[in-house]
Amino acid sequence: MSKILTIVVPTYNEGENPKRVITALKEALCERKFEVVFVDDSRDERSMQILAELAEESEQVRYIHREVERGLGTAVVRGFEEAKGNLIAVMDADLQHPPEVLNDMLEQIELGYDMVIPSRFVPGGDDGGLSSFRKFVSFTARVMGQFALKRVRPISDPTSGFFLIRKEVVEGVKLQPIGWKILIEILVRGNYDKVVEIPYRFQARIAGSSNMSLREQWNYLKHLTRLILDSPEDRRAYFFAAVGISGVVINMLVYTICVHLHMALWVSGITAGIVAMISNFVLNDRLTWFDSRSGQLWKRLFKYVVTSLIGIGINTGVLSVLAYGLHVHYIVANAIGIIVAMIWNFYVNNFWTWNIERQKTSVTVATVTLEQVNVKA
């Protein structure tokens, strides 16, 4: 079956930009079969008129104007729903995403990749089209996404608005974007196995103004939070860490109370440890792994206690080796021991106590250099 390319372009008061986009796309994709779907939220009559005229002039262009719904992310999702092609590209209307790069993206799709992401941050890429402030904002958003979400971490440019996917990546997927970072939504929720990043040079804006605002930045934070809560793998890690912190507070509180009741220090320590351990188990059972409670409660508690006791042994062992063997400061040594023990506790509890199945498939992320992209030249 021949591959048809749908290019989804969200627009908002773009003026003459869509004309420039169509001209550039026809020049770049002269040998390709493609359609362009403009999903428009404009309030500017002239912008809407230009889009309507483009749609009337060419069968390759479709224009969808939205009166109620708003936002770049939801506009892209609407474009996915309207797409006739089995390949879907997303790009901005301001020509900061060079249309000629689409040819390189299509070549990578033909090599078997499910998603192609042009990146400003692989060798040969460049983000020179952004001001210093926008670079800082982009860097912050990018790092936050990579830190927060496991599936996003291997991607160097996860906040880009320029990418190409097979339609199957989003078919049957309930996308719920908030604001402007639709690619992160797809990376977390999409159905894909192979991703490739290729370098591209982000261009300076020809006309129009950026839609960046404090509201959009707030929406991005809400979007990340929603994705964490909707992603069991990420959610469990954060909940487990929060429960661990609560355990430290409970341990110290119970220990202090016991000492003030004139109990022996070793008795106070053991009592505080047991109370904190039980508290952690209950919270993890009800929050962290709430969707994975199977079997009898006492069996889960037994496994949790065994895992925690081994974790205490690991903490002590790491502390001893670092402090006595390598002469690391005792506080630093203990902190490292705690981190190692927490990692042990999380993964063993995940796969043993609450029986979470290991991921049977993994996502492959490749990077293509500028030399490889241009090898045919």
C-alpha positions in Angstrom: 0.0 0.0 0.0 1.4 3.4 -1.0 2.1 5.7 1.9 0.2 9.0 2.0 1.5 11.8 4.2 -0.8 14.0 6.2 0.9 17.2 7.6 -1.0 18.6 10.5 -0.4 22.4 11.1 -2.1 24.0 14.1 -2.6 27.7 13.5 -3.6 30.8 15.5 -3.8 34.3 13.9 -1.0 33.3 11.5 -1.7 35.9 8.8 0.2 35.1 5.6 2.3 32.3 7.1 0.1 29.4 5.8 0.7 30.6 2.2 4.4 30.4 2.8 4.1 27.0 4.3 2.1 25.6 1.4 4.6 27.0 -1.1 7.6 25.6 0.8 5.9 22.2 1.2 5.1 21.9 -2.5 8.7 22.8 -3.3 10.2 20.3 -0.8 7.7 17.4 -1.4 7.2 17.8 -5.2 7.6 14.0 -5.7 5.5 13.0 -2.7 1.8 12.5 -2.3 0.6 14.6 0.7 -2.2 16.6 2.2 -2.1 19.5 4.7 -4.6 19.8 7.4 -4.7 23.3 9.1 -6.5 23.2 12.4 -7.2 26.8 13.3 -8.2 28.6 16.4 -7.8 32.1 14.9 -9.9 35.1 15.9 -8.3 37.2 13.1 -10.7 37.4 10.2 -7.9 37.9 7.7 -6.1 34.8 8.9 -9.3 32.7 8.6 -9.9 34.1 5.1 -6.5 33.1 3.9 -6.9 29.6 5.2 -10.3 29.2 3.6 -8.9 30.4 0.3 -6.0 28.0 0.4 -8.5 25.1 1.0 -10.6 26.2 -2.0 -7.6 26.5 -4.3 -6.1 23.1 -3.7 -7.4 19.6 -2.9 -4.2 19.0 -1.0 -5.3 21.6 1.7 -8.0 21.2 4.3 -9.0 23.8 6.8 -10.8 23.1 10.1 -11.8 26.1 12.2 -12.6 25.6 15.9 -14.9 27.9 17.7 -15.0 26.4 21.1 -12.0 24.2 21.8 -8.5 25.8 22.2 -4.9 24.8 22.5 -2.1 23.5 20.3 -2.1 20.0 21.7 -5.9 19.5 21.1 -5.6 21.0 17.7 -3.0 18.4 16.8 -5.2 15.6 18.1 -8.1 16.9 15.9 -5.7 16.8 13.0 -4.9 13.1 13.8 -8.6 12.4 13.7 -9.0 14.1 10.4 -5.9 12.6 8.7 -6.4 10.5 5.6 -2.7 9.5 5.4 -1.1 6.5 7.1 1.9 8.8 7.9 1.3 11.9 10.0 3.7 14.8 10.4 3.2 17.8 12.7 4.9 21.1 12.2 4.4 24.8 13.0 3.0 27.4 10.6 5.8 29.9 11.1 8.5 28.0 9.0 10.8 27.6 12.0 10.5 23.9 11.1 12.1 23.6 7.7 9.8 21.7 5.3 12.7 20.2 3.4 13.6 18.1 6.5 10.4 16.1 5.9 12.2 14.2 3.1 14.8 13.0 5.5 12.1 12.1 8.0 10.2 10.1 5.4 13.4 8.2 4.5 13.8 7.2 8.1 10.2 6.0 8.4 10.9 3.8 5.3 13.7 2.2 7.2 11.2 0.8 9.7 11.0 3.5 12.4 7.6 4.2 14.0 8.5 7.8 14.9 11.0 10.3 13.6 11.9 13.4 15.7 14.1 16.1 14.2 16.3 17.3 17.1 18.1 20.5 17.8 20.3 18.8 20.3 22.0 15.9 18.4 25.2 16.5 16.4 24.4 18.7 13.5 21.3 20.2 15.1 21.0 23.8 16.1 18.4 25.9 18.1 19.7 29.2 16.9 16.2 30.3 15.9 15.3 30.9 19.6 16.1 34.0 21.7 18.2 33.5 24.8 15.1 33.6 27.1 13.2 31.1 24.9 16.3 28.8 25.0 16.2 28.9 28.7 12.5 28.2 28.9 12.9 25.3 26.4 15.8 23.9 28.3 13.9 23.9 31.5 10.8 22.3 30.0 13.0 19.7 28.3 14.9 18.7 31.4 11.7 18.6 33.5 10.1 16.2 31.1 13.1 14.0 30.9 13.4 13.9 34.7 9.8 13.2 35.3 8.9 10.5 32.7 10.9 7.4 31.9 9.8 7.1 28.3 10.9 10.6 27.6 14.4 10.4 29.0 16.1 8.8 25.9 14.8 11.6 23.7 17.0 14.7 23.3 14.3 17.0 22.1 11.0 15.8 23.6 9.3 19.2 23.7 9.6 19.7 19.9 6.5 20.5 17.8 8.1 18.9 14.7 7.8 15.1 14.2 6.6 12.3 12.0 4.7 9.2 13.1 3.0 6.2 11.6 -0.8 6.5 12.2 -0.8 3.3 14.2 1.2 5.1 16.9 -1.9 7.1 18.0 -4.7 4.9 16.7 -6.9 3.8 19.6 -4.9 5.9 22.0 -6.8 8.3 24.2 -4.6 11.4 24.0 -5.3 14.1 26.7 -2.8 16.9 26.0 -2.8 20.1 28.1 -1.3 23.1 26.3 1.4 22.9 23.7 3.7 19.8 24.3 1.9 17.2 22.3 5.0 15.1 21.6 5.5 14.3 25.2 1.9 13.1 25.3 2.6 10.8 22.4 5.9 9.5 23.8 4.2 8.5 27.0 0.9 7.1 25.7 1.7 6.1 22.1 2.1 2.6 20.6 5.6 2.4 19.2 8.8 0.4 19.4 11.4 2.2 17.3 12.2 6.0 17.4 14.9 7.8 15.6 16.2 11.4 16.0 17.8 13.3 13.2 19.5 16.7 13.4 17.9 19.9 12.1 18.4 23.6 12.4 15.6 25.5 14.0 14.9 28.6 12.0 14.2 32.1 13.0 10.5 33.1 12.9 9.7 34.8 9.6 6.5 36.4 10.8 4.0 36.3 13.6 4.6 36.0 17.3 5.2 33.2 19.7 2.2 31.8 21.7 4.5 31.2 24.7 2.9 32.6 27.9 2.9 32.0 31.7 -0.4 30.2 31.2 1.1 27.8 28.8 4.0 27.1 31.1 1.5 26.4 33.9 -0.4 24.1 31.6 2.9 22.3 30.9 3.3 21.6 34.6 -0.2 20.3 34.8 0.4 18.1 31.8 3.5 16.5 33.3 1.6 15.8 36.5 -1.2 14.2 34.7 1.2 12.0 32.7 3.0 10.9 35.9 -0.3 10.0 37.5 -1.5 8.1 34.4 1.8 6.3 33.9 1.9 3.4 36.5 5.7 3.0 36.1 6.4 6.6 36.8 3.7 7.1 39.4 4.9 4.2 41.5 8.4 5.6 41.7 7.2 9.0 42.9 4.7 7.5 45.4 7.4 5.1 46.7 9.8 8.0 47.3 7.1 10.1 49.1 6.1 7.1 51.3 9.8 6.7 52.1 10.1 10.3 53.2 7.0 9.9 55.4 8.6 6.8 56.9 11.6 8.9 58.0 9.4 11.5 59.6 7.3 8.8 61.4 10.5 7.0 62.5 12.0 10.2 64.0 8.6 11.1 65.7 8.2 7.7 67.3 11.8 7.5 68.3 11.6 10.9 70.0 8.4 9.9 71.9 9.9 6.7 73.1 13.1 8.4 74.3 10.9 11.0 76.2 9.1 8.0 77.8 12.5 6.9 79.1 12.7 3.8 77.0 16.2 2.4 76.3 17.7 3.9 73.1 17.9 0.5 71.4 14.3 -0.3 72.3 13.3 3.2 71.0 15.1 2.6 67.8 13.6 -0.9 67.2 10.1 0.4 68.0 10.4 3.4 65.7 11.8 1.2 62.9 8.9 -1.3 63.2 6.2 1.4 63.3 7.8 3.2 60.3 8.0 -0.1 58.4 4.4 -1.0 59.0 3.3 2.6 58.1 5.3 2.4 54.8 3.8 -1.0 54.0 0.2 0.3 54.5 0.8 3.4 52.4 2.6 1.6 49.6 -0.2 -1.1 49.6 -2.9 1.6 49.4 -1.2 4.2 47.2 2.0 3.1 45.4 0.7 -0.4 44.3 -3.1 0.2 44.9 -3.9 -1.4 41.5 -1.7 -4.5 42.1 -3.0 -5.9 45.4 -3.5 -9.6 44.9 -3.4 -12.5 47.3 -3.5 -12.3 51.1 -2.4 -9.2 52.9 -0.2 -11.1 55.4 1.8 -12.6 52.5 2.4 -9.1 51.0 3.4 -7.9 54.5 5.8 -10.8 55.0 7.5 -10.2 51.6 7.7 -6.4 52.4 9.3 -7.0 55.8 11.9 -9.5 54.3 12.7 -7.0 51.5 13.1 -4.2 54.0 15.3 -6.1 56.3 17.6 -7.1 53.5 17.5 -3.4 52.5 18.7 -2.4 55.9 21.5 -4.9 55.6 22.5 -3.4 52.2 22.4 0.1 53.7 24.6 -1.0 56.5 27.0 -2.9 54.2 27.4 0.1 51.8 27.8 2.5 54.7 30.5 0.3 56.3 32.5 -0.2 53.1 32.4 3.5 52.2 33.0 4.8 55.7 35.6 2.3 57.0 37.1 1.0 53.8 37.2 4.1 51.6 37.1 6.7 54.4 34.1 8.5 52.9 32.4 11.0 55.3 30.0 9.0 57.5 27.0 11.2 56.5 27.7 10.9 52.8 28.3 7.1 53.2 25.0 6.7 54.9 23.2 8.8 52.3 24.6 6.6 49.5 23.7 3.5 51.5 20.1 4.7 51.8 19.9 5.4 48.1 21.1 1.9 47.2 18.7 0.3 49.7 15.8 2.4 48.3 16.5 1.2 44.8 16.7 -2.4 46.1 13.4 -2.0 48.0 11.6 -0.5 45.1 12.4 -3.0 42.5 12.2 -6.1 44.7 8.8 -5.0 46.1 7.7 -4.1 42.6 8.4 -7.5 41.1 8.0 -9.7 44.1 5.8 -8.3 46.8 3.2 -6.8 44.4 4.0 -9.0 41.4 4.3 -6.3 38.7 5.2 -8.0 35.4 8.4 -6.9 33.8 8.2 -5.0 30.6 8.5 -7.6 27.8 9.2 -5.0 25.1 11.4 -2.0 25.1 11.6 1.1 23.0 14.6 1.5 20.7 15.8 5.0 20.3 18.4 5.7 17.6 20.2 8.9 16.5 21.2 9.7 12.9 24.1 12.1 12.4 24.0 14.9 9.9 26.6 13.0 7.8 24.3 10.0 7.6 21.3 12.1 6.6 23.4 13.7 3.8 25.1 10.5 2.7 23.3 10.5 -0.6 24.3 14.1 -1.4 
